[in-house]
């Protein structure tokens, strides 16, 4: 798998890395990764700041992963 930039500011336990318009998170099973692609850097930056670097517990994807792992 390609290496991506990993922000030291990320606090989300599901965060795996990022690129300018992409965000990489854990998937639903071991070895799986979810790639979120944004149309522009501003949209990606907004999500990274809101969820990856601060309030990760309110992230819709993090909540799906938490709920999936409970079941």
N, C-alpha and C positions, 0 to 999 in steps of 0.2 A: 504494500500500500504506500502511496506517495506520502511524503512528509509535508505537513502544513505548519504554518506559524502557530505557536501556542502562546497565547497571552498570559503573562504572569498575573494579570488582573482578574482572570476568570475564576469564579468561585463555584460555579455549577459542577456537581460531580459527574454529569453526563457530557460535559464539554470535551471534545477531542482535538479541536484546532479550528483554524479559519484561514480564509484568503480574503481578498478585498470584497468580493460579492458572494462569498460562500461561508457557510458555517457547518462544521462537522460535529455530530453528537453520537453518543452510543445508540445502538439499535436495540431491537427487541430480543435478540439472542446473542450469545458470545460470538465475537468475530464479525458482527454486523455493525455497520455505521450508517447513520442517516445524514444525508447531505441536503442542506437547505440552501437553495440558490436564489439570490435576490436580483432584481432587474438593475439595481444601481447600488453603489457603495453607501449612499446615504441611508437607504432602507436597511441594509445589512448592519451598518454601524448603530442605528437606532435600536435594533433588536439585541445586538451584542451588549450594548450599554445597559439596556433595561433588564435583560434576563441573565445573560452569561456573567456579567460583572457586578450584579447587585442582587436583584430580587428573583433568584432562580426558582424559588418555590412557587411563584405565580406563573411560571412559564407553562403554556399549554402542552408542549412536548415533554417537559420534565414530568408533568402530572400524568400524562399517558404512560410514560415509562415506569413511574412509581406504581401506578395502578396495575399495569401489566405484570410487574414483578410480584405483586401481592397474591395474584390469582394463581 
